[in-house]
Amino acid sequence: MEKERRHYVFRGSVQGVGFRYRASHAASMYGVTGWVCNRYDGSVEMEAQGQPEAIDQMVAVLRRDRYIFIEDMDVKVIPVQEDSGFHIRSGW
């Protein structure tokens, strides 16, 4: 199966609850690359690249976290890019 890259915007209780740290940890567990950052409007933006099942598992970890509450999530598939690792970007 080929790699896929997805762009996410998460809304809800997603800032100030360790979302970016948890996303980075989950990405390393499942071999996902990309980045995550806080947005000025209180949402969190993320791009994740890897096997589709691995990305799904990564998002499932975030949904199960007891401090993170995802009320709404926008997702779209975007072109695969050359990148390595998963990075926490400073927001805004």
Summary of the structure (lengths in Angstrom):
residues: 92
radius of gyration: 12.0
end to end distance: 34.9
largest distance: 35.8
contacts: 267
relative contact order: 0.35
helix: 27%
strand: 40%
